[in-house]
Every structure is written in C-alpha cells, then in structure tokens.
C-alpha cells in the first residue's frame, strides 16, 4: 500500500487484553454517519473534537464508563482481546472487479458495516456504468467514505488508486440511524502494532473494534450493530484520563 504522512512518534499499539495506546498527539474527534432522505449512509458529519493528550488509551472491551477512553474495566471483566485478524497485506487478500472506467478492490473481512457502499445502488452493480460521469462520481464518493478501507478504486485511465486525503487522526464513530456507536476510524496511515510488537500494514483508512465483540480483532467486523453497542458519551466530549493499561 502507498505510504501516508504521519508525524514522528504517532502510533497505535494493541495491548494484551487491554486498550489501544495512542502516542504522538493524534487528534481525536467524533465522526457521525449521516444519512440521506432514504435513510442510507451518505456523508460523514464531523462532531466535536475530543480532548486528548499526547498519549492516551482507548477502550476496546466496550465496557468503559469513560468512553472512548479506557478506565481499566477490561481487567475486571476478563476481556479476551486476542488478535485474530490476518496480517497479510491488503494486496494479497483483495478480490478485484473490473468496471467501465474504474477497477474495484475489495477485502471483505475488513468490512465495518458503515453502509456507504449501498446508497442509491451498490458499488459492485454500478461499476459497469462508470462511463456515465454521474455514476462514476457516485461510486468514487461511496468508496472514499468507506471507513475501513475494505474498498479501494483504481482509475483505469491512470492506473492509480483514488484515495481521499485524510490527515492522521482518529474518529470516534457514531451511527444514529442504527441507534448505536461504531468503531474507531483510523485515518492517514497511522502505524498499528500488535501486542507482540508486529506491525500491521499501515493504511489510509482502517476501523478498529471498540465494542469488544469483533471476530476479526483488532479490526471492526460490524459486530457493534448486532450487539447494539452504545458508548454512553452524553455530549460527545470527554476529558482524557491518564492512560490505563
């Protein structure tokens, strides 16, 4: 995958049966899945910035009373945070679908069920119509809004991947149309390291589980929807406590 700029020292570490420890002063904010008139996922609506320090710990057990931050509850509930996701690069996992003017790459296991790809007409069924400028624009928009990076498009004219410009940052996803809270949306190629110290491939768009239920940890697999996970954030802002590991 292409490299993305991030500040020296910025990193996310998955701790053993504990939180994600974020270093390097990564900006944290609420990001809301906004819908169109038909109730389909359509736009990202920026929410409040969440005050956080240079180093902070984000809950991944789904039980913290200080969400999105860790409060040590994982130790009390014997959270099993074993990492089960593949560490193979995106390019070795992807399926490829050819279209009129775009090529779609897809790693199904990364899906976070944000549903941008299904608005109006799903991207897979739209590829053959991307010689229509309006359809092409919609497909590019839908894929760019996929937070997990499951979907990537290539421009057949240039042979280049089309990626949104995303500053290194983390979004705390809220999904009001589904009455639940979503994953952590990691943007801009921030390095992600496993509890054993191994590096996952740095990608422009990733989603990390924070409900504790994913079968593809540390990545989100959409389990927050079935679980009806709600993080309890009353006003979308919280002061960051000292890291609890």
C-alpha positions in Angstrom: 0.0 0.0 0.0 1.1 3.6 -0.5 2.7 5.4 2.3 0.8 8.2 4.0 2.3 11.1 6.0 2.2 11.0 9.8 4.1 12.8 12.5 7.1 11.1 14.1 6.0 9.1 17.2 2.4 8.7 16.1 1.4 5.0 16.6 -1.4 2.8 17.9 -0.4 -0.2 20.0 -2.9 -3.0 20.8 -2.2 -4.1 24.3 -2.8 -7.6 25.6 -6.5 -7.9 26.6 -6.4 -4.1 27.2 -6.8 -0.8 25.4 -5.3 0.8 22.3 -2.5 3.0 23.5 -2.1 6.0 21.2 1.1 8.1 21.1 2.3 11.1 19.3 -0.6 13.5 19.9 -3.0 12.0 17.4 -6.2 14.2 17.0 -9.4 12.6 18.2 -12.9 13.6 17.2 -16.5 12.3 16.9 -17.5 11.3 13.4 -21.2 10.7 12.7 -22.6 8.6 9.8 -25.1 11.0 8.2 -28.0 9.7 6.1 -29.9 10.9 3.0 -33.7 11.2 2.8 -33.9 7.5 2.2 -32.1 6.7 5.4 -29.0 5.5 3.6 -25.4 6.3 4.7 -24.4 9.3 2.7 -22.0 11.8 4.4 -19.6 11.9 7.3 -20.7 14.6 9.6 -17.9 15.9 11.8 -18.8 16.0 15.5 -17.0 17.6 18.5 -13.2 17.3 19.0 -12.5 15.0 21.9 -9.8 16.5 24.2 -6.9 14.1 24.4 -3.2 14.2 25.5 0.0 13.3 23.7 -0.5 9.7 24.9 -3.9 8.2 25.7 -5.6 4.8 25.9 -8.8 4.0 24.0 -11.2 1.3 25.2 -11.6 -1.8 23.2 -13.5 -4.0 25.6 -16.7 -2.0 25.1 -17.4 -1.7 28.8 -15.6 1.5 29.9 -17.6 4.2 31.8 -15.3 6.8 30.3 -15.6 6.1 26.6 -13.9 6.5 24.3 -11.1 6.2 26.9 -10.1 3.2 28.9 -11.0 3.1 32.6 -9.5 -0.3 33.4 -12.8 -2.2 33.2 -11.2 -4.7 30.8 -9.3 -6.2 33.8 -12.5 -6.5 35.9 -14.4 -8.3 33.2 -11.6 -10.6 32.0 -11.8 -9.2 28.5 -10.4 -11.5 25.8 -8.8 -9.3 23.3 -6.9 -11.9 21.3 -6.0 -10.6 17.9 -7.4 -12.8 15.1 -7.1 -10.7 12.0 -4.8 -11.6 9.2 -1.6 -9.6 9.0 -1.2 -10.3 5.3 -1.0 -7.1 3.1 -4.2 -5.8 1.5 -2.9 -6.7 -1.9 -2.6 -10.4 -1.1 -6.2 -10.5 0.3 -8.1 -8.4 -2.2 -10.7 -9.5 -4.8 -10.7 -7.5 -8.0 -13.7 -6.4 -10.1 -13.3 -4.7 -13.5 -15.6 -1.9 -14.5 -16.1 0.6 -17.3 -13.7 3.2 -16.1 -12.8 2.0 -12.6 -11.4 -1.2 -11.0 -12.7 -2.1 -7.6 -10.5 -3.8 -5.0 -12.3 -5.5 -2.1 -11.2 -7.2 1.2 -14.5 -8.4 2.6 -13.0 -9.3 6.1 -12.3 -5.6 6.7 -16.0 -4.5 6.4 -17.2 -2.4 9.3 -20.8 -2.2 8.0 -20.9 1.6 7.6 -23.1 1.0 4.5 -21.9 3.9 2.3 -21.3 1.4 -0.5 -25.0 0.5 -0.7 -26.5 4.0 -1.1 -28.7 4.5 -4.2 -27.2 1.5 -6.0 -24.3 -0.6 -4.6 -20.9 0.0 -6.0 -20.4 -3.6 -7.3 -23.5 -3.3 -9.5 -22.6 0.2 -10.6 -19.1 -0.5 -11.9 -20.2 -1.3 -15.5 -21.9 2.1 -15.7 -19.0 4.2 -14.6 -18.6 5.6 -18.1 -21.5 7.7 -17.1 -19.9 10.7 -15.2 -22.7 10.8 -12.6 -22.4 7.1 -11.8 -18.6 7.4 -11.7 -18.7 10.3 -9.3 -21.2 8.5 -7.0 -19.0 5.3 -6.9 -15.9 7.3 -6.1 -17.7 9.1 -3.4 -19.2 5.9 -1.9 -15.8 4.1 -1.9 -14.0 7.1 -0.4 -16.4 7.2 2.5 -15.8 3.5 3.4 -14.0 4.0 6.7 -12.4 0.6 6.9 -10.6 0.7 3.6 -12.3 -2.5 2.6 -13.0 -0.9 -0.8 -10.4 0.9 -3.0 -10.9 2.0 -6.6 -8.3 2.4 -9.3 -8.7 4.8 -12.2 -8.3 2.7 -15.4 -7.1 5.7 -17.3 -4.2 6.4 -15.0 -3.7 3.1 -13.3 -3.6 4.9 -9.9 -5.6 4.2 -6.8 -8.1 7.0 -5.9 -7.8 7.8 -2.2 -9.2 10.6 -0.1 -6.8 13.0 1.6 -7.1 12.2 5.3 -5.0 13.8 8.0 -3.6 11.4 10.6 -6.4 11.3 13.1 -8.9 9.0 14.9 -12.6 9.3 14.6 -15.0 8.0 17.3 -17.8 6.8 15.1 -21.5 7.3 16.0 -24.2 5.7 13.9 -27.5 7.4 14.9 -29.6 5.8 12.2 -28.8 2.4 13.7 -29.0 3.7 17.3 -25.5 2.6 18.1 -21.9 3.6 18.4 -19.4 2.4 15.8 -15.7 1.7 15.6 -12.6 3.8 15.9 -11.9 5.2 12.4 -8.1 5.5 12.0 -7.1 7.8 9.2 -4.0 8.9 7.4 -1.7 5.9 7.6 -1.0 5.8 11.4 1.1 2.8 12.2 -0.7 0.0 14.1 1.3 -2.5 16.2 0.1 -5.8 17.7 0.6 -6.8 21.3 3.5 -8.9 20.2 5.2 -5.9 18.6 4.5 -7.0 15.0 3.3 -4.3 12.6 0.1 -4.4 10.6 0.2 -2.8 7.2 -0.3 1.0 7.5 -3.4 2.0 5.5 -5.1 5.3 4.8 -8.4 4.0 6.2 -8.8 1.5 9.0 -11.5 0.7 11.6 -10.7 -0.8 15.0 -13.2 -2.6 17.1 -14.2 -0.9 20.4 -17.3 -2.9 21.3 -15.2 -5.9 22.2 -17.3 -8.3 20.0 -15.4 -8.4 16.7 -14.3 -11.8 15.4 -11.6 -10.1 13.5 -9.8 -8.2 16.2 -8.3 -5.7 16.3 -10.4 -4.7 13.3 -14.1 -4.0 13.3 -16.3 -6.5 11.6 -19.7 -4.8 12.2 -20.5 -6.7 15.4 -21.4 -3.4 17.2 -24.6 -3.4 15.1 -25.8 -6.8 16.3 -24.6 -6.0 19.9 -26.4 -2.7 19.9 -23.2 -1.1 21.3 -23.6 2.3 22.8 -20.6 4.1 24.3 -22.6 6.3 26.7 -21.0 9.5 25.6 -23.5 12.1 26.7 -22.2 15.1 24.9 -19.5 13.7 22.6 -16.7 15.2 24.6 -14.7 13.9 27.5 -11.5 14.9 29.2 -8.8 12.2 28.6 -7.7 10.5 31.8 -4.2 9.1 32.3 -3.6 6.0 30.2 -4.9 2.9 31.9 -3.2 -0.2 30.6 
